[in-house]
Amino acid sequence: MATLPVPAPFYDWIDSSQRNKTYMKNALNWPLEGTLFNVEHNGFWLPKQWGTNPKTMIECLTIAKKNIKHMPKLVPTYSHRYLANTNSDQLSPVLSIYQADIIYYGKICGIILLLNLTLNLINISIYLVPLLFLFGQT
């Protein structure tokens, strides 16, 4: 099956090259790494969720990382936009994540996908893997 080229901000879930696997791994780690960067360099801390801010940076990073790992998995879709895997029958939230700056766009819907697909002429198959993953079809 021939597919259209994938513009850079979109993630190609079909390409199994080592280069793309590394690119996808980095995209999957982006929210964690960005938040840990803010903990270390900007004093970011969530006391209600993570407890009292520890005295050492190593403790801060360890606690933050442990807590972030228990959050819903994030599936990259476009640039720094992610779908949260909520493991429920509910629609997944669409989030823009840049370090600890998180913007809630709303629930995923066909309009968002169609707009991205139409504006960038993307082959729908790029979305099949993350959508199937999110809705438990794999």
C-alpha positions in Angstrom: 0.0 0.0 0.0 1.4 3.4 -1.0 1.2 6.1 1.6 1.8 9.8 1.4 5.0 11.3 2.9 4.6 12.3 6.5 5.2 16.0 7.3 7.7 16.4 10.1 5.4 17.4 13.0 3.4 14.2 12.5 4.6 10.9 13.9 4.9 8.0 11.5 3.7 4.9 13.3 4.3 2.8 10.2 8.0 3.4 9.6 10.0 0.7 11.4 13.5 2.1 10.6 15.9 2.5 13.5 16.0 6.2 13.0 12.2 6.5 13.3 12.2 4.1 16.3 14.6 6.5 18.1 12.5 9.5 17.0 9.3 7.8 18.4 11.1 6.8 21.6 12.1 10.4 22.2 8.6 11.6 21.5 7.2 9.1 24.1 9.8 10.3 26.6 9.3 14.0 25.9 6.6 14.8 28.6 8.6 13.0 31.3 11.9 14.6 30.3 10.3 18.1 30.0 8.7 17.9 33.4 11.9 16.6 35.1 13.7 19.5 33.4 11.3 22.0 35.0 11.7 20.3 38.4 15.5 20.6 38.2 15.9 24.0 36.6 12.7 25.9 37.5 11.7 24.5 40.9 8.5 22.9 39.5 6.8 20.9 42.2 3.2 19.6 42.8 3.0 19.4 46.6 -0.7 18.1 46.7 0.2 15.2 44.5 3.9 14.6 45.3 4.1 15.7 49.0 6.6 18.1 50.6 9.4 19.2 48.4 12.6 17.2 49.4 15.8 18.9 50.3 18.0 17.4 47.6 17.5 17.5 43.8 18.1 13.8 43.5 15.2 13.1 45.8 13.0 15.7 44.0 13.7 14.0 40.6 13.2 10.5 42.0 9.8 11.4 43.5 8.7 13.3 40.5 9.7 10.5 38.1 7.9 7.9 40.3 4.7 9.9 40.3 4.8 10.7 36.6 5.2 7.0 35.7 1.8 6.3 37.4 0.0 8.9 35.2 -1.9 7.8 32.0 0.4 6.9 29.1 0.6 9.6 26.5 0.6 8.8 22.7 2.2 11.4 20.5 0.2 12.5 17.5 1.5 15.8 16.2 4.4 17.9 17.3 4.0 18.2 21.1 0.3 17.1 21.1 -0.6 13.9 22.8 -3.6 11.7 23.5 -3.9 10.4 27.0 -4.7 6.7 27.3 -7.4 6.8 30.0 -8.1 3.0 29.8 -11.8 3.7 29.8 -14.7 3.9 27.4 -14.5 7.7 27.6 -12.9 9.7 24.8 -9.2 10.5 25.3 -8.2 14.0 26.2 -6.0 15.9 23.7 -3.1 17.7 25.4 -0.4 20.1 24.3 2.7 19.4 26.4 5.8 21.4 26.6 7.8 20.7 29.7 5.4 21.3 32.6 3.1 23.5 30.6 0.1 21.4 29.7 -2.9 22.7 27.8 -6.1 20.7 27.6 -7.6 21.0 24.1 -10.6 18.8 24.8 -11.7 15.3 24.0 -10.5 13.6 20.8 -13.0 13.8 18.1 -13.2 13.3 14.4 -13.1 17.0 13.7 -9.6 17.3 15.1 -8.3 14.4 13.1 -10.1 15.5 9.9 -8.7 19.0 10.3 -5.1 17.8 10.7 -5.5 15.3 7.9 -7.1 17.7 5.5 -4.7 20.6 6.1 -1.6 18.3 5.8 -2.8 15.7 3.4 -1.9 12.8 5.6 -2.7 9.2 5.0 -5.2 8.0 7.6 -3.1 4.9 8.3 -0.7 7.0 10.4 -3.5 7.4 12.9 -4.6 3.8 13.0 -1.9 2.5 15.4 -2.3 5.1 18.1 -6.1 5.1 17.9 -6.2 1.3 18.1 -3.8 1.4 21.0 -6.0 4.0 22.9 -9.2 2.1 22.4 -7.8 -1.3 23.3 -7.9 -2.9 19.8 -4.3 -4.2 19.8 
